[in-house]
């Protein structure tokens, strides 16, 4: 395969286009206050002068300079910029106040805004004293004879900055103009709408990211940009990060901190460039440190200090001095100081009495604040990460003004959310959430594997539970997490705009912002499918054995979806305007096509192994295809490296293709990609004489594999007896087509002519009926279907169809066995009939539901609601109790609500067993542990725990290590012996955090091993 050639793509400065865009300008979910079209008193600001205040915040001036450059890129002409001073207000001849259109921007505290307010042309009373709010309005004659002006005023520094960047975004500049090379949208006219808008305050007070696990990608990329083996993450780097954060309306940072031996000790934000802290404060970024780096010190600083062990009991004096120096260095820069202490290198604290140690650490840290800062208030945070959560569960709490951050489990399930009066703490509650991770049970650092509905579920629940002081997202290297990062920051800014139904709309708006309107719908559809596919399982958790190659066409179906996604992406790339191709490659092409390639390598290896065990000649073809895909994976990386003359060279250098083993550190990412476990057959060798060179694989059958090991002595003219080719039973409610593969398993130089015998009934169709297998076509798939209208009532039998093959010099004969069971449900039945020994039901497809009213009056009814798009095992979403808060407020209302599914069994079963698929979640409320009940035919409710008890309170449950890669919890329920006929299954839960995806009923041992479970059964009636 040939990677797309991007070497000639234009640079950032030329990323403009004259293509027309939609009438509505894009700032995603923000109310629009500018437009590309005139009307209703609007006026053109494309050539307007920009007026700021000389005495405004440094960060406001940085943003104003960006705005001037943004408008130059958008309109082709740089706006005139003026700094307002107090003298301007009394100067009749001031150029800045002369007639003409203006964009006036300032904070409430600026002289400029105070002057406009005093003249009575601007009302700012509604935003005074608010956090990070900005207001836009149109003012006529802001100064005497000065014409019209678009005015943007911020309640504070960051409110003003967000207003500036929102204007730029709505005018055509993406927040990812640098980090993803999105070109500005070229327009000669931009109209200020005659309206007043107010934006903010934010849902989450402090919102931002954690740059983490930055080796080998981010650090290698940055060093390559400077043609050295190592280069510090300095102000040049962080200026881009701060710009991105503010354009995403974020304000909070845990800087990069990974240890390194090239050179030691690794990244240190505070000392790699002494200007980093001041730059952050100038921009308006609140700097904190990661959960195990207390008192504004980096772990790598201690590692380089040679002051003894990081051990409170053995080295308290040096540790205390180290902490104090961090607070002294912090100065007056806006900061959020991490409290507490963990062990060396992100491990558990050293000592047998961790709780008492941490109580003492808290006391000393608070004394340091008083010693260094006096009465100055300082933001403080304590993150209950990993083992620290068990200390919190045991009763350890910091002072009330300290923010407690409650993290996820490193894999996207929030472990704990506030209960009772926890959210009313003075310091509030925050959330630490992972978009990437280096650790057990398996690291995932390479690419975006974050399902947006799952992210929304977890963070919306945090919002509903008032965990809204801090949200910090571990984004690894920032790239390639642009989409989920923007999604999370938009949610943190205004969660009220979000629900599950709007995810496709969000992706449409995102695609319009980054690529214009022409291809936005197609791009959004691709991203939606990508999000669904990665929701099934994170990339690095996928290996050749993950999906079944034998049952339900599972691996085949999954790979086909990835292949179709890649094909559509490649086709779309060809039609993308040249200016957008670098951004499209970074944001769409690479993640989607490389994801498909990753699956092609792993599932191709699985098919290769299956075909080799069946002794198919095509095993070799598949092996070579896997190696081609393996090479194409690196072609895609080199395509990324070639972008924009190497701007992003090495940013995608994280290896990911690996052999999953039980060796030590199996959880870690590989250091180099490898293709492994490929199998080959000897193409010039014939199959054992008694079996012949034509193999038959009936869907779901292991007979060809068994024949690959041993064969009975048989008459070549008689069918195989020991391992026959038999399809699963066909009935009217099963898959409409079953498949049989005929394949070549002998000397590739000798063609095989094959032909089906007569089909003894006229209601079975098999296509094709004859053909030739040779070195150009080793396999032939047959499709078997039934015309059920013609099948005799209650027919139950097996139709045998002969297959004759004629490789010289001997003819061979075998039989395809087609079991037919023509059982039908009563005409008035609506529900799910049994087929092939199982019934599979997607949760939203219930037959009836009941809603109940909580005990408190005036609250909405609690009922089960479909949660669209949230499903790792379904295409229809999942099912959960809503409203969320009403459900939590009334246990009786929650447990009284139910949904019911009608099923039909054609035969009595001695053991009806259910497997329940629940979207992965954790017990976020120790006083409301998640429970479910699945009952049959009116049996009493039997609420059962979703998760087991952890070894220590606050820890993950016992099944976590083995099951968390699956993205679902599977639970078993047995009903015992059940008679044939109609039955009703009832589902109920006690918590709105239990999201049901699927129920699979095994009626007669018919459920076969698979990752996703059987596809949904037919719903009749």
N, C-alpha and C positions, 0 to 999 in steps of 0.2 A: 504494500500500500504506500501511496505517496502522500506525505504530509503537505498541507496547504502552505504555499509560499507567501510569507509576509515580509520578506526583506525589503520590499519596495514600498511598504506602507508609509503614509505621511506621518510627520512628527506632530506633536501636540499643537504647535502653533498653527498648523494648517488643518486642524481637525474641524473644519466648518463645512456646511452644506447649504445649498439654496433650496433643498427640497421643502415642500410645504408641510407644515405640521398642523395638528388639530387646533381648533379655536381655543380650547381650554389649556392654559399653560399648566405645567406639571410641577407640583410640589407634593406629589403623592396625596396625602390625606388632608393637607392644609387647605383652608378656605383661600380661594384665589383673590388677589387684589390687583393683578395686572393681567393683560390679555394681548394677544397678537391682533385683535380686531377692534376697531373703533366702535363707539356707540354709547348712547345714554349718558352723554356728558363727559365721557372719558377723554383723555388727552395724551399725546405722544410724549414719552419720556426718554426715547432712545438717544436724543441729543441733549438731554437736560444736563445742566450743571449739577454737581453733587456738592452739597453743603453740609459740613460737619462742624464740630465745635473744637476749637484749639485745645481747650482744657479737659476734653473728655478722656475716658479711660484709654490706656495704651492699647488694650485689646480691641476697643472700638475702632481706633485708628488703623490697626492692622487689618481689620475686616473691611474698613472703607477703602483702603488701598487695593485689597482683593476685588472689591466690587468694581472699582474703576477699571482694573484689568479684565475682569469678567465681561463688563459691558463693551470693552474694546474688542474682545474676542467674539462677542455676539453680534455687535452692530458694525464692526469694522472701523469704529472711530472712538478714540479715547475721550471720555467725558472730562470737562474742565472740573477741577476740584478746588474748593475754597474752604479755608478754616475760618469759622466764625469766631470773632472776639467781641468783647463788650463794647469796644470802640465802634464796631460796625453798626451797632444798633442806633448810634447817634450820627452816623456819617451818611449824608444824603447822596454822596457821590460814590459810595462803595460799589465796586464791580460785583461783589458777591450778592448784593441786594438789588441789583438792577433788574429791570423787567425781563421776563423770560421764564421758561419752565424750569423747575428745580426739583431735585430730590433732596429733601431735608431729613437728616438722620441725627439722632442724639439720644442720650440717656436722660432720665428725669432730672438728674443732678447737674446737667450741663447748662451753661449760660444760655445757649441757643434755645433749648426747649423751655427754660424758665422765661426767656424773653417772649416767645410765642404765646405761652400760657398767660403771661401778664397782659398781653395785648388783647386777650380774649378770643384769639383765633384758634386756640387748641385747648381742648378739655382733656386733662390727664388724671382727673380725680379717680377714675375707675381702675387705674392700674397702680396707683401710688401705694407703696408698701408691699407689693406682691413680688413673688419669687419668679424671676426669669420670664416675665410677661412682656410681650411687645404688642403695640397697637399701630395700625396703619389707617390713614385717613387722607382725604384730599382737602386742601386749603386754598381758597382764593385770596390773593393779596396777602400772603404771610407777612410781608413787609409792605409799606406804603408803595403802591405802584409796581409791585414785584411780580405780578402775573399769578400763575397757578403752581402748586407744589404738591407732590406726593410726600407726605410726612410719615416717617417711621420713628416711633419713640419707644424706648425700652424702659421698663421699670427699674432696671439695674444694668450692670455691665453686660452680663451674658444675655439678658433679654434683648438688649440693643443689638448685640452681635448676631443673635439668632434672627432678628428681623432683617438685618443686612443680608445674611446668607439665604434667607427665604426669598427675598427679592431676587437675588441672583439665580436661585434655583427656578423660580417661577418664570424668570426671563429667558432661561435656556441653558444654565450652567449646572451640571450634575455635581453632587457632592464627591463623586468618584472621578472628577476630571483628571486628577493625578494618579490616584491609586488604581484606577482601571482604565485610564486614558480615554474616557468618554468625551467626545468632542462637544463643544458648545453648539447650540442650535443657532444658525445664522439668521438674523432678522434685521430689517432696516427700521421697523417701527414696533414699539412696545407701548401699550396704552395703560395708563393708570385708570383703574375703574373708580367711578364716583361712588364710593361706599366706604364704610368704616368697618374694620375687622379687628378682632382681638384674639391673640394666640397665647395659650398658656393660662395658668401655670402648669408645669408638667405633672404627669401622674406620679413619676418617681423623681425624688428631689435630686439625687446624684446618679448619673447614668453613664456607663462607660465600658472600657475594655481592659483586658489583661493580655499583654504581649507575653507569650510563654512558649516554652519548648522550642525556642527559636533556632536551634541547631538541628539539622544542617542547612535549612532553607534560607531563613531570613538573614542570618549572619554571613553565610557564604555569598548570598546575593549582594549584600551591602559592601562586603569587602571587594567583590568583583567590580562594583561600580567605581572603586577607587584604585583598581589594579594592584591590590595588595592581598596578602593572605588573611589579614585581619584588619578591620577598621571599626572604631568604636561607634556606637549608636549615639551620635552627637546631635547638636542643635539642627544641623542640616536635615537629619533624618526626622527628628521629632517635630520640626516645623510642619512637615507633611502630615504627621500623625495628628497634631493639634488642629490643623486646618480641617482634616477629615472629621474629627470628633465634633467640632463646632458646627460644621455643615450638616452633620447628622443630629444636631441639637443635643449632643452629649457633652459632658463636662468633667469626667472622672477617669483617672488612669492608674492602673497598676503597671509600672514600666517593666520592660524586659529585664530578666534577672537570672537566666540560666547559667549554671557553672560551665566552665570550659577550660581545657588544658592548652588551647591554641589561640592566644596565650592565656595563662591563668591570671586571675581567678574566674573570669567570665564577665558578663555585662553588669555594670554598676551605673545606674542612671545618674546618681549624684556626683560621681567623680570621673566618669568617662568623658564628660564635658562639663566643666563647672558652670557653664551657661544654661544647662538643661532646666534647672529649677527656676531660674529667673525667666527663661523663655516661657515655661508653662504658666507662671504667674502673669506674665504680660498678656499671653493669649487668653487667659481665663480658665485654665485647666486646673482642677483640683488633683493634686498628686498624693497618692497613698502608696502603700507597698502591699505585697501579697500576704496571704494569711499566715505565713510563717516568718515574716520579716518585721519584727517589732520596731517601733520608735524611729521610723524614717531612716532605717539602716538596711542595706542590702546584705543578704547572707554572704555574698562573695566578698564583701568588705571584711567580714569576720574571718573568712577562710584565708585571706591574705594578711591578716593582722599578726599572726604568730603570738597570740595572747592566751593560749591554752585552750582547753576543751570548751565547747558550747554547752556548759553544764552548770545549772544554777547552784546546786549544792556544793560543787567542787570549785567553782570559779565565779562566785557571785560578784565579787568586787570588779573584776575586769568586764563582766557582762554588763553590770550597771553603768560603768564608765562609758562603755561602747554605746549604750542606749542614750545616755545623757548627751553625748556628742552629736547624736542624730537630731535631738531636739534643738540644741544650740545652732546647728547648721541650718535647720529649717527656717529660722528667723520668722519673718512676717509673711512668708509665702503661703498662699492658701493651700492647706493640707488637710488630710484625714489620716490620723495617726493610728497604725495598727498596734493593738495591745496584746498582752499575753506573751507566750513563748512556746515554741515547739522544739523538737530535737534537731540535731544537725541534718542539713540537706533534706528538708521536708519529711522528717520522720517524727515519731512520737517523742515526747519530752523524756529526758533522761531522769530516772528516779522512780522509786517505788510508790511515792505518795503524790501523784500528779496534781490532785485537787488542792492540797495544801500548798504545794509549791506555787501553783498559779495564783492562789490567793495572795501569797507573799509578793509574787511578781507584780500583780495589779497594784498593790500598795506602794511598792518602790517606784513603779512607773508614774503613779499619780504624784508622788513626792517630787519626782524629777520635773513634772510640769510646774509645780509650785515654785521649785527652786529656780528654774530657768525662765519661766514665763510669768510668774507672779499670779495675778488674778485674771490674766488673759484667757479667754475661753478658747478651747481647741477641740475640734472634732476628733472623736476617738471611735475606733471600731474593733470588734473582736469577732473572728470568724470561727464558727464551731465546725471545723473541717475534720473529716475522718474521726480519729479517736477523741478529738476535742468534743465532739457531739456527745460522747458518752459521759464526759465530765459535766457537761451542761445538764444531761438527763439525771446525773447523780446529785444535782443541786447547786453546782458552781455557777454563779452569775456575777457579771461585772457591775460596777456602779450604774445607776439608772440612766445617766447621761451618755453612756457608751452604746453605740449602735451594735446590735448583734446581727451578723450576717449568717443566714441559714443556707448552706450550699446544697447542690444536687449531689448525686452519688458518683459524680464524674462521668456518667453516661446518660444524663438528660432526665433523671427523675429527682425532683426536689425531695429531700429527705424529711424536712421539718418545716412547718409554717406556724405563725403565731397563733396561740390559743389564749382564751381568757383575756387578761389585761396585758399580755405581752406586747401587743402592737401599740399600746398607749405609753410605753416607755418613753422617757424624754429623748433618748437616743434613737428610738425607732428600731425597725427591723429591716434587714436587707436580704438580698439573694445573690449567691455566687453560682453561675451556671456555665457549663462546659459546652463549647462547640468543637473542641478537640481535647485529646487527653493522652498522656504518656503514663501508662500503668496497667495494672491488672483489671480484668482478666485478659485484656488485649488492648494495645494502644491504637489510637486512630488519629493520626496527625496529617495524613497526606492530602485529602481533599474534603470538600464540604459533604458531610453525610448527615446533615441535620434536616429532618422532616419538619416542614413549617407548621403543619397542624399540631404536631407533638410539642414543638417549641411554644406555640400559642397556648396549648392546654396547660402546660406547666407554669408559664409566666402569667397567664390570666388568673389562675388559681392563686398565685402569689399576690396579684393585684386585688382580687376579691377578699383576700385575708389580710389586707393592709400591710403587706411586706413591701413597703414603698419608699424607704429612705435611701437605699442604695441598690442598684442592679449593676453587677460587674460581670462581663461575659468574657470567658477565656476563649480568645480567637486565635491562639497560636501565632502565626506569622502575619495575621490580618488577611493577606491573600491566601487561599481563595475563599474567604468567608464573607465576601462583600454582601451577598444577598441576605443570609441570615442575620448578619450584624445590623444592616440597615433595617430589617424587619423588627429586630428586638429593640433598636433605638426608637423607631417610630412608635412601637407599642409602649415603651417607657415614657415617651413624650405625651401620648394621648391614648390611653388604653380604651377610653370610651368609644373610639372609632372602630374598634376591632370586635369581630366575632368570627366564627368558623365559616360562615357563608361568604364572607368578603375576601377570602384568600385569593380566589381567581381574579377578582377585581384589583386587589393589591398588586398581583403579578402583572396584570395588564398595565396599570399605571407606572409601575417600575420599568417595564419594557418600553413604554412610551417615553419616559424620562431619559432612559439611556440610549435608545435607538430610534426615536421618532415613531410616528403613528403607522407608517406603511406596513411594517412587519411585526408590530407590537402584539397583535392577537396571536399570531403563530408562535412568537417567542414565548409568550405567557403560557400557551398550551404545552410547549416543550418543557418549560420550567416546572409546571404543575405535575407533569408525568414524572419528571426527574425526582421531584420531591417525594412523590408516592413510592417510587422504586427504592430510593435510599432509605425510606421509612421501614422497609421490610427487614433490613439488616445493614449495619454499617460496613463499608467496603472491607476494611481489614479483618472483619469477622467472617467474611465469606471465603470459603475454601472449596476444593473440588467435591467434598462430601456434604456440603451444606444442603443443596437441593437434590431431590430424588431424580435420578435419571430413569428409574423404572416405573414409578407410580404417578398417575394423574398427568403425565406429560409435564411434570412440574418444572424441571430444569429447562426443558424445551420451551415452555411457555414464558418463563422468566427471561431466558436469553433472547427469545423472539421480540419481547417488548423492548429490551435494551437495544437490540439491533435496529428495530424500527425507529427508536428515538435517535440513534446515531445517524441513521440514513436521512431522516428528516432534517437534522441539524446540519449535516453536510450540504444537503440540497439548499437549505436556507442561506448558508454562508455564501454560496455562489451569487446570490441575489442581493446581499448586503452591500450598500455603497462603500466604496473604498475607505472613506473617512472613518467609518464605523467598524471596520474589520478588526483592528487591534482590540478594541473594547469587546466586540462580539467574541473574539477568540478567548479572551480572558474570562469573561463572565458567562458565556454560554457554550461555545464550541469545545473548549478544553474540558471543563468539568463533565459535560454530557458525553462527549465522544471518548474521553479517557475512561470514564466510568463504564461505558459499554465495553471498552477494550479490556478493562480489568475483569469484567464478567466473562468476556469471550475467552480469556486465558484460563480462568478457573473452571468454568463450566465446560469449555472445550476439553480441558484435561479430564474432567469427569466422564464425558462422552468417549474420549479416547480410551480410558481405562475400561469402560463397559464394553466397547466394541472389541477391544483386544481380548477381554475375557471370553467374548463370544467368538473369537477368532475371525472377526470380520476383516477383510482387506482394507476397508475404509478406516480402520484404526490408524493406519499409517498416514492416510490423508489428513485425518484430524490432528495427528501429532504435528505434521508439518504446518497445518493451519495455526495451531497454538503457537508454534515458534514464529510464524509470520506476525501474529497478533502481539506476541511478546516484543518483537522488534518494532512494530508500529507504535506500541506504547512509548517507546523511547523517541520515535519520530515525533510524536506529539509533544514530548518534553523539549526536544530541540526546536520545534516550531515555536514554543513559548520563549525559548532562549533567543530566537531570532527576531522577536518582536521589537520594532522601533530601535533598530541597531543595538540590540542587546540590553535594553533598559531593564528587563526582568530576568536576565540570565541567571540561572541557578535557583530562582525562587520556587521552582517545582522539583527540587532535587531530593525531596524525601522519598526514600525507597519504600516499597509497599508490597511487592510480589514476593511471596515467601512460602516456605513449607511449614504448615502448622504441625508442631510436634509436641512432645511432652518434655522437651529439654528445658534446663534452667533458662530463665529470662525469656521463655516463649511468649510472654506478654509484650515484649519490647518490639519496636519496629526493626525491620531488617536494616542492615547497613549497606546492602547492595541487592538489587532485584535478582531474582532467580526463577527460572522455569524448572519445574521438578516433576518427577513421577510420570513421565511420558512413557508409553508402551508401544511396541512395534510387533507385528507378526512377520513371519517369513513369507513374502509374497510369492516366491517360486515353489513353495511347498503346498501339497494338497492336504486337505482335511483327512482324517482317518477314513479309510476306504468304506467302512460300513455305514458311515454317515453321509458321505458325499459332500460336494463343494457348494451346494445351495443351502443356506441357512434360512430358517424361518423364525422371526421374532414376533410373537403375538403380544400386543400391548400389555404391559405389566408383568410379562412372563419372565421367569428365570431359566426357561428350558435351554436357550442357546448357551447360557453361561455353563450350565451343567454339562451340556454336550461338549463344551470346550475342555472338560476335565476327563470325561469317561464316556464310553458308549457301549451299549449292548451289541452283541452280534445279531444282526437282523438281515432279513431278506430285502435286497435293495428295492424290490418292487412292492414292498409293503410299508405302511406308515410306521413312524416312530412310535414305540409303545411306552418306554420309560419316561421320556420327557416330551410330551406332546405339545404342539403349538395350539394352545387353547386361549381364546379371548375371555375377558370377564363377561359375565352374563349380561345380555342386552335386554332391557325392558323399556316400556313406552316413556318412562320418566328419566332415563339415563342420558348420557351424551348421545347426540344424534348420529355421531360417526365414531366408530372404533377403527383402529389401525393395525395393520400387519406389515412388517418389513421383510422383504425377501432380500437376501444379501449374499455376496460372493465370499467364500471362505476357503478358496483354493488357489491353485496356480493362476496368477493374474493374466498369463499369456493365453489361457484357454477360455474363450467366451462360454457363457451358459445361456442357452435358450430355455425359457420357462413358459408354462401355460397352465391356466386354471382349467379344471374339469367343469363339467356341467353343474350348475347350482340346482339342487332338486326341488326348490320352491321358487315361485315368481315374486316373492315379496322381500327377497334379499338381493341387494346390489353390491357388487364388488368392482372397483375400478382401480387400475387397468386390469385387463384379463390376460395379457401375455406381454412378453418383452424379452430383452436380452441384457444380461449383465456382462460387463467387460471392464477393461482398465479405465475406460472413460466414465463408467457409471457402475460403481460397486454395489449400490443399494437401490431398491425400488420400494416405495411405500404404497400399500394398498389401502383404500378407504372402503370400509364396510358399513352399510347403512340398511335400515329396515323400513319398509312401508307398513306401518302399524295398522293402517286401515284394512289391509288385506290379511293380516295374521289371524288365524283362527282363534276364537275366544278361548281363554284359559290355556293356550298352548304352552307347554313346558317340555322342551326337548333340545337336542343338540343337532345342528345341521353341519354335516361334514362336507367340505369342498376340497377336492383333490388338487394337488400341484405336481405337475410333471416337469422334470428338468432333464436336459439332454446334453450334458457335457460328454464328449467322446471319451471312451468308447461305450460307456454304460448309461442307460436311462435310470433315473431315480424317481421315486414316487413318495409323496407324503400328504398329510391331510392338515387343513386348517379347521379347527373345531370352533363352532359358533353357537354357544348356548343361548337359547331364546326363552324368556319367561314373560308371557303376555298376561300379567296381572294388572288389573285396573281398579282405581279407587271408586267408591260410589259417586254417582253423578253430582250429588250436592256437596261433596267434600271440597273445602278450600284449605290448603295447607301444603305440607311437604311430605310426599310419599317416600317410602323406603326404596332405595335402588342400590344394587350391588352390595348389599349388606350394611349400608350406612345411610344416614340423613345428615346433611350439612346445611346449616342455616346461618345467614348473616344477620346480625342482631337487629338492624333497623326493619327487617321484614317480618314483623310480628303480625298476628291476626287480630289482636285486641289489646287494649290497655286500660288501666284504671288510674284515675288521679284522685288525690285526697287533699283536703284542706288542713294546713297546720293548725295547731291549737290556738295560736295567736290570731286574732281576727285581723282583717285588712291585709293579709299576706297572700300572695299568689298561690294557686294550687301547685302542689308538687306532683310532677309526672315525669315519665320517661320521655326523653326527647332525642331525636336523631342528631348526632354530632357529625356533620358532613366532613368528608375528606380525612377524618382521623381514623385510620385503620391500617394495620400492617398485614392483615390477613383477609381484608375485605375490599370490595370496590364501592360499597355503599356507606362507608363510615362506621360509626359505632353508636352506642346507646348509653345515655347517662341521665341521672335525675337532674331536673331543673325546675325552678330557679336554684342556683347554687346555694345562695345564702339561706333561702327559705328551707331547703332540704337540710342544711346543717343545723338550722334553728329548731327543727322538730324531728326527733328520731321516730316518733310514731307515724308521722306523715310519710317519712321516707320509707319505712319498712312496710307501710300499707300499700304503697304504690307497686304496681306490677305490670308486666307484659306477658302475653301468652302466645305460644306457638302451637298450632295444630299439626300433628304428625299422623301418618298412617303406616301400620305394620302389616305386611301381607302374610306373615307367619308368626307363630308364637316364638318368642326368644327366651332362652333360659337365663340370659343375663343382658339386660339393656344398660349400656355404660355410656356416659357422656364425658366429653372433653370440652372444657370451657376455655375460651381464649379471651383474656382480659388485657387491655392495653397496659403496658408496663407502668407501674406507679409504686409509690411507697406510702407508708402510714405517716402522713404529715401531722396527725393529731393524736397524741398518746391517749386522749380520752375518747376518741372515736375511731377505733381500729376498724379497718375496712372488712366488711362481711358480705357474703352473698348467699342466696338460697336458690336452688333449682329443684323444683318439685314436680311430681307427675300426678295428673288426674286428681287434683284436689287434696293431695297429701299435705300435712301440716308444714308450715314454713320451717326450714332448718338452716338458720343463719350460721355460716361457716367462715372462718378467717380466710381472707385472700392470701395472706402471708404468714409465715411462721414467726415465732418469737426470736429476736436476735440473741446472740450469746450475751451481749451486754446492752442494756437499754440505750437507745440512741444510735446503735450500730445498724448495718444493713441486715436483712433477714437471712436465714441460713441458705435459702435457695438462690440467693443473689448471684454468687460467683458462677454458677453453672448456667443460669437462665437469663441473666441480663443481656447477653448478646442477642437473644431472640426477639427482643423488643415487646414481648408479651409474656404474661404468666399463664401457664396452662394448669387447669385444675380438674380433678377427676370426681365424678359423682356416679355412683352405681344405683340402679333401680331394681335389681334383681330380675326375676322372671316376669315377663309381660306378655299378655295374650295378643293375638292378632286383632287388627282393627284400628279404629280412631282413638287417639289419645291427645292429651293436652299437657304441654310443658309450661310451667310458670317460672318466671325469673323475677327476683326482687333483691334489693340491696339495702344497706343502711347508710350509705354515704354517696354524695354526688361525685366523688373522686374515683368511683369504680366505673370504668368505661368498658362495656361488653362489646367485643368484636364479633365473636362467632361461637356457635354451639354445634358440636359434632356428636351425633349419636351413633354408636356402634351397635348395630342390631343383631348381627350374627358373626362377629369377628371379621367383618368386611373392611374395616378401616386399615389401610396400609400405611407403612411408614412414609412420612414426608415432612418437610419443614413447614409449609404453609397450611397443611391439612387439606382434606378433600375440597375441591371446588364446590360452590353452593349447589345444592340439589334444586330440582325444578319446583317452582311454586305453582300449584295448579288451582283452578277454580276462579 
